[in-house]
Amino acid sequence: NEQKLASIFEKLEIRDSSSCRSEIENLQEEIQNRNEEQSKSEIVALIGLVRYAKCVLFGASTPSSKNETLRRNQSLEIVVPADYRCPISLELMRDPVVVATGQT
């Protein structure tokens, strides 16, 4: 239910696409800090929920600002997007298979 989802995100103070993106980045950092596989899989599920809510509530795609792109390019650390990690093991996929529907 979109109204319930909006209400939950309002209570969490996630009010726009950029705050969703920020929350996803925070959750991705949290995954790297966790040692337990169970807690990692729960965080991956939360990331999926936030991505879903971002699409439902704020639109499917939002371009990043020039400042954000510049900030990422200047970073010395390579950040691997969550989409490049196996959803089960969370390891970097080396030879992923993509089906016709786009699922990896």
Secondary structure, 3 states (H helix, E strand, C coil): CHHHHHHHHHHCCCCCHHHHHHHHHHHHHHHHHCCCHHHHHHHHHHHHHHHHHHHHHHCCCCCCCHHHHHHHHHCCCCCCCHHHECCCCCCECCCCCCCCCCCC
